[in-house]
Amino acid sequence: MKQAGHQSTVLNIDTRAPVSKEYIKISGAADLLKELIRHVFNDWFLHVHTNGHNRKSWLIALICGVAAQFGPGATLTLHSGVAPEYLRGGPEWRRTMVRLACVLYERIVCVNQEIATALMSLGVPAQQLEITPAYVPVKPSEASIPEDIESWMRLHSPVLSAALFFRPEYGFELLVRAVSILRRRYSGVGCLVMGDDENRAEAEAFIARQGVRNTMFLAGDVDHEVCLTLMSRCSVFVRPTFHDGDSISVREAMSLGIPVVASKVGTRPEGTLLFDAGDMDGLIAQIEKALV
């Protein structure tokens, strides 16, 4: 939006986010409310990005939607591949909260058809919905790589990369098991994992139990430009998720010309090497195909 000449500000509601010139850091609910009021009363249009798969997500959507009624309007974008399951299940109060939140938005952008279908099953009008990947094409990046990552990468080839959270739906354990098998066939293989450090201790313990401590490198939450540079330096990008919307990291890797291996869930762009979610043999076969 800034490149197109539009004034744009990001409210970052992750309380763990570092202070940055790229966004306004929100420290809690009261701070969010203050910033929402300040912006909408100065005629700012709101664009709310959220996962849509838990109560907190919809409470945020509801609060932002109410605030938007005092300004020029708002759009809601829903990202999570787990959202359809959440929207279709649960108690009636949950579905009522979702309906109330959706009424407050002029447009709701769903990153795949499954999310749109789930919302329509709750009575959200089809004409209010739009299916669009929440993705902007990227340019190759040459950001400086941290020395510890650079040193590790020099010792490994081929190098796989992944961007994920250490939560069950992201398939981290499946990826680690696959790497432990690939190491028998590719002695120098390495796997670089980027993403939030939540549950890192448990992830490191699992890596140790699988005997691949030196093969896996957990880079943590790196800057976006560094993430793109690392992707471009790796042989294959892997997305082993059990649920997905329309993964931005998959599209970024493909735009950089990196082969992508991903589970057959959510929406995958043409050219992705697909395997059935949870299928170890399928994952390994597609990685080896990408390495040829």
Secondary structure in CASP SS format (residue, H / E / C, confidence):
PFRMAT SS
TARGET T0000
AUTHOR 0000-0000-0000
METHOD secondary structure of the structure
MODEL  1
M C 1.00
K C 1.00
Q C 1.00
A C 1.00
G C 1.00
H C 1.00
Q C 1.00
S C 1.00
T C 1.00
V C 1.00
L E 1.00
N E 1.00
I C 1.00
D C 1.00
T C 1.00
R C 1.00
A C 1.00
P C 1.00
V C 1.00
S C 1.00
K C 1.00
E C 1.00
Y C 1.00
I E 1.00
K E 1.00
I C 1.00
S C 1.00
G C 1.00
A H 1.00
A H 1.00
D H 1.00
L H 1.00
L H 1.00
K H 1.00
E H 1.00
L H 1.00
I H 1.00
R H 1.00
H H 1.00
V H 1.00
F C 1.00
N C 1.00
D C 1.00
W C 1.00
F C 1.00
L E 1.00
H E 1.00
V E 1.00
H E 1.00
T E 1.00
N C 1.00
G C 1.00
H C 1.00
N C 1.00
R H 1.00
K H 1.00
S H 1.00
W H 1.00
L H 1.00
I H 1.00
A H 1.00
L H 1.00
I H 1.00
C H 1.00
G H 1.00
V H 1.00
A H 1.00
A H 1.00
Q C 1.00
F C 1.00
G C 1.00
P C 1.00
G C 1.00
A E 1.00
T E 1.00
L E 1.00
T E 1.00
L E 1.00
H C 1.00
S C 1.00
G C 1.00
V C 1.00
A H 1.00
P H 1.00
E H 1.00
Y H 1.00
L H 1.00
R H 1.00
G C 1.00
G C 1.00
P C 1.00
E H 1.00
W H 1.00
R H 1.00
R H 1.00
T H 1.00
M H 1.00
V H 1.00
R H 1.00
L H 1.00
A H 1.00
C H 1.00
V H 1.00
L C 1.00
Y C 1.00
E C 1.00
R E 1.00
I E 1.00
V E 1.00
C E 1.00
V C 1.00
N C 1.00
Q H 1.00
E H 1.00
I H 1.00
A H 1.00
T H 1.00
A H 1.00
L H 1.00
M H 1.00
S H 1.00
L C 1.00
G C 1.00
V C 1.00
P C 1.00
A H 1.00
Q H 1.00
Q H 1.00
L E 1.00
E E 1.00
I E 1.00
T C 1.00
P C 1.00
A C 1.00
Y C 1.00
V C 1.00
P C 1.00
V C 1.00
K C 1.00
P C 1.00
S C 1.00
E C 1.00
A C 1.00
S C 1.00
I C 1.00
P C 1.00
E H 1.00
D H 1.00
I H 1.00
E H 1.00
S H 1.00
W H 1.00
M H 1.00
R H 1.00
L C 1.00
H C 1.00
S C 1.00
P C 1.00
V E 1.00
L E 1.00
S E 1.00
A E 1.00
A E 1.00
L C 1.00
F C 1.00
F C 1.00
R C 1.00
P H 1.00
E H 1.00
Y H 1.00
G C 1.00
F H 1.00
E H 1.00
L H 1.00
L H 1.00
V H 1.00
R H 1.00
A H 1.00
V H 1.00
S H 1.00
I H 1.00
L H 1.00
R H 1.00
R H 1.00
R H 1.00
Y C 1.00
S C 1.00
G C 1.00
V C 1.00
G E 1.00
C E 1.00
L E 1.00
V E 1.00
M E 1.00
G C 1.00
D C 1.00
D C 1.00
E C 1.00
N C 1.00
R H 1.00
A H 1.00
E H 1.00
A H 1.00
E H 1.00
A H 1.00
F H 1.00
I H 1.00
A H 1.00
R H 1.00
Q C 1.00
G C 1.00
V C 1.00
R C 1.00
N C 1.00
T C 1.00
M E 1.00
F E 1.00
L E 1.00
A E 1.00
G E 1.00
D C 1.00
V C 1.00
D C 1.00
H H 1.00
E H 1.00
V H 1.00
C H 1.00
L H 1.00
T H 1.00
L H 1.00
M H 1.00
S H 1.00
R H 1.00
C C 1.00
S C 1.00
V E 1.00
F E 1.00
V E 1.00
R E 1.00
P C 1.00
T C 1.00
F C 1.00
H C 1.00
D C 1.00
G C 1.00
D C 1.00
S C 1.00
I H 1.00
S H 1.00
V H 1.00
R H 1.00
E H 1.00
A H 1.00
M H 1.00
S H 1.00
L C 1.00
G C 1.00
I C 1.00
P C 1.00
V E 1.00
V E 1.00
A E 1.00
S E 1.00
K C 1.00
V C 1.00
G C 1.00
T C 1.00
R C 1.00
P C 1.00
E C 1.00
G C 1.00
T C 1.00
L E 1.00
L E 1.00
F E 1.00
D C 1.00
A C 1.00
G C 1.00
D C 1.00
M H 1.00
D H 1.00
G H 1.00
L H 1.00
I H 1.00
A H 1.00
Q H 1.00
I H 1.00
E H 1.00
K H 1.00
A H 1.00
L H 1.00
V C 1.00
END
